[in-house]
Amino acid sequence: MIYNILINIINLIYKYNISIFYTINNNIQNNILNIIMPIITNLGNILLLLSISIILYLILDRKFKKIALLCIFSLIITGITVYLLKNIVAEPRPFLILPHVHLLLPETEIYSFPSGHTASIFAIITTLIFKYKTLNKKYNIFYPLIIIGILVGFSRIYIGVHYPLDVIAGALIGILMSLITIKYEKNILNNTHKINLKYHNNTKKLVNIRRKT
């Protein structure tokens, strides 16, 4: 009996998952969104976000450098988590198994669950909301960032590469991984400082050796 109930619940969720997907991917398609959504979706690209975070870490002053470093770590553990789940769940992308899917961008990755783009953008958003607020309370960045996150998640469905449940799961994973990063912030910062210090000391030693020779 319990097994049947669980199966019915899963079937119900799956049913609405597909219907919501088609509503977004088919029913509200228009020329303007067809241009905007493929651009917005790239805001969740983990390589882009990592590159920006690394550059900011290198050029910003100390207090903002810490935020950039936390963003880097949250993106790394988010990426690892998403990669593992994709290969464990192994759910095919919508355009591979559903008919009449509007695929607006080419996609080589075959697994759908969870959404890596959504996870990545929410990892960044959560880190910025929790850490930036403590540095400068007069700037409220919560709502703009949340809107960006929602738009990225929406775009993943709109362009035909993810189901709604993929996006929801991705957002939750990104938030969770960011919170874990923030929880261990002191450890991350201390270890990074030790590594940087060791690197600079070794560099100085090499410079001195070359000068002597």
CORSULLIN-V401851 format. One record per helix or strand of 3 or more residues. SS is the DSSP state (H for helix, E for strand). FROM is the first residue (numbers start at 1). TO is the last residue. If there is no record, write none. Layout:
SS & FROM & TO
SS & FROM & TO
This chain:
H & 2 & 27
H & 31 & 44
H & 46 & 59
H & 62 & 89
H & 94 & 97
H & 116 & 135
H & 142 & 158
H & 164 & 183
H & 185 & 212
